[in-house]
Amino acid sequence: MFGERPASVRKIFIWRYSGRKGQTRRVSISLKKAFAITPGSVMRAVDTNVLIRLITRDDARQTASAESFIAKGAWVSPLALAEAMWVLDSVYELSSSGQAKAIEMLLNHRELVLHERDTVAAALELFRARPALGFSDCLMVESARKSGHLPLGTFDRNLARVEGTQKL
């Protein structure tokens, strides 16, 4: 499969500057050492349900478990964030201002690392200005903007009014 390395590959070769007359030499190094990847060095990630527990705190046992899990840091994907906002809107019937507060809390949480934090912050700003769009649409526009893939084509009349979109 693409991206996998053969099991037999255990070392890589790098060029290292020796300091003598500007010479370099080829040295081998283990993959583990080269990338410094150890079980404790990789940040954990959380799913939508963990975010919901951290925001709503409606189940004491699960909230404590979620807090314990993220205590050493955790990564939040844009998909988990968007899905969490959908759950807060459709299941918990949280207002758009409540959703905005929840996003802001996650952005400022000391143990959470939101993927492309600046894009999430820009989406939050757009969401606060145009709450009828929904956070996921705001995040989609700002992600496309950051990636340089505009215009964003849409059939949504409200979304098409946002700069960087095109109504189809």
C-alpha positions in Angstrom: 0.0 0.0 0.0 1.1 3.6 -0.7 3.1 5.2 2.1 4.1 2.0 3.8 7.7 1.0 4.1 8.9 -2.5 3.6 9.4 -4.3 6.9 13.1 -4.8 6.0 13.8 -1.1 6.0 15.2 -0.3 9.4 17.8 2.4 8.6 18.1 5.4 6.4 21.2 7.2 5.2 21.8 10.8 5.7 24.7 13.2 4.9 26.3 14.7 7.9 28.7 17.6 7.9 32.0 16.6 9.4 33.5 20.0 10.0 36.8 19.2 8.3 37.4 21.1 5.2 33.7 21.3 4.5 33.5 17.5 4.0 30.3 15.5 4.4 30.0 11.8 5.0 27.2 9.3 4.6 26.0 7.8 7.9 23.2 5.4 8.7 20.7 6.1 11.4 17.7 4.1 12.6 14.3 5.2 11.5 13.2 5.4 15.2 16.1 7.7 16.0 15.8 9.8 12.8 12.2 10.7 13.4 12.3 10.5 17.2 9.0 8.7 17.2 8.3 6.8 20.3 4.9 5.8 21.8 5.1 8.7 24.2 6.2 11.4 21.7 3.2 11.3 19.4 0.3 13.5 20.3 -3.1 11.8 20.8 -6.2 12.8 18.9 -9.8 13.0 20.1 -13.1 12.2 18.4 -16.4 14.1 18.4 -17.7 12.4 21.5 -14.7 13.5 23.6 -15.2 17.1 22.4 -18.9 16.9 23.3 -18.1 15.7 26.8 -15.5 18.5 27.3 -18.0 21.1 26.2 -21.3 19.9 27.7 -19.9 18.1 30.8 -23.2 16.3 30.9 -21.7 12.9 32.0 -19.4 13.2 35.0 -17.6 9.9 34.4 -17.0 10.5 30.7 -16.0 14.1 31.3 -13.4 12.9 33.8 -12.2 10.3 31.4 -12.0 12.8 28.5 -10.0 15.3 30.7 -7.6 12.5 31.8 -7.1 11.5 28.2 -6.2 15.0 27.0 -4.1 15.9 30.0 -0.8 15.6 28.1 -2.2 17.2 25.0 -4.5 16.1 22.2 -5.1 17.0 18.5 -8.5 18.0 17.2 -9.2 17.4 13.5 -11.4 19.8 11.6 -13.9 17.0 10.9 -14.3 16.2 14.7 -14.8 20.0 15.3 -17.4 20.4 12.6 -19.2 17.3 13.7 -19.2 18.4 17.3 -20.8 21.7 16.3 -23.5 19.8 14.3 -24.2 17.6 17.4 -24.4 20.7 19.6 -26.8 22.3 17.2 -29.0 19.4 16.3 -29.0 17.3 19.5 -28.3 19.8 22.2 -30.1 22.6 20.4 -27.3 25.0 21.4 -27.7 28.5 20.0 -25.1 29.8 17.5 -23.7 32.1 20.2 -23.3 29.1 22.5 -21.6 27.2 19.7 -19.3 30.2 19.1 -18.4 30.2 22.8 -17.7 26.4 22.6 -15.4 26.9 19.7 -13.6 29.8 21.4 -13.2 27.6 24.5 -11.6 24.8 22.4 -9.3 27.3 20.6 -8.1 28.6 24.0 -7.9 25.2 25.7 -4.3 24.7 26.9 -4.3 20.9 26.3 -6.0 20.9 22.8 -4.3 21.6 19.5 -6.8 22.4 16.8 -5.6 21.6 13.3 -5.0 24.8 11.4 -5.9 26.9 14.4 -5.8 30.2 12.4 -8.3 28.7 9.9 -10.7 27.7 12.7 -10.3 31.2 14.2 -11.2 32.8 10.8 -14.2 30.5 10.5 -15.3 31.4 14.0 -15.1 35.1 13.0 -17.2 34.5 9.9 -19.7 32.3 11.9 -20.1 35.1 14.4 -20.9 37.6 11.6 -23.1 35.1 9.7 -24.5 32.5 12.1 -27.2 31.4 9.7 -24.5 29.7 7.6 -23.6 27.2 10.2 -20.0 26.6 11.4 -19.2 23.8 9.0 -19.9 26.0 6.0 -17.7 28.8 7.5 -14.9 26.3 8.1 -15.2 25.0 4.6 -14.9 28.5 3.1 -11.9 29.4 5.3 -10.2 26.1 4.6 -10.5 26.7 0.9 -9.3 30.2 1.3 -6.2 29.1 3.3 -5.4 26.4 0.7 -5.8 28.9 -2.1 -8.6 27.0 -3.7 -11.2 29.7 -4.4 -13.9 30.1 -5.5 -15.7 27.6 -3.5 -18.6 26.4 -5.6 -22.0 26.1 -3.9 -25.7 25.8 -4.6 -26.4 27.4 -1.2 -27.7 30.9 -1.7 -26.7 32.1 1.7 -23.2 30.7 1.4 -22.8 32.1 -2.1 -23.0 35.6 -0.5 -19.7 35.1 1.2 -16.6 36.5 -0.5 -14.6 33.6 -2.1 -17.7 31.6 -3.1 -19.5 31.1 -6.4 -23.1 30.2 -6.7 -23.6 27.4 -9.3 
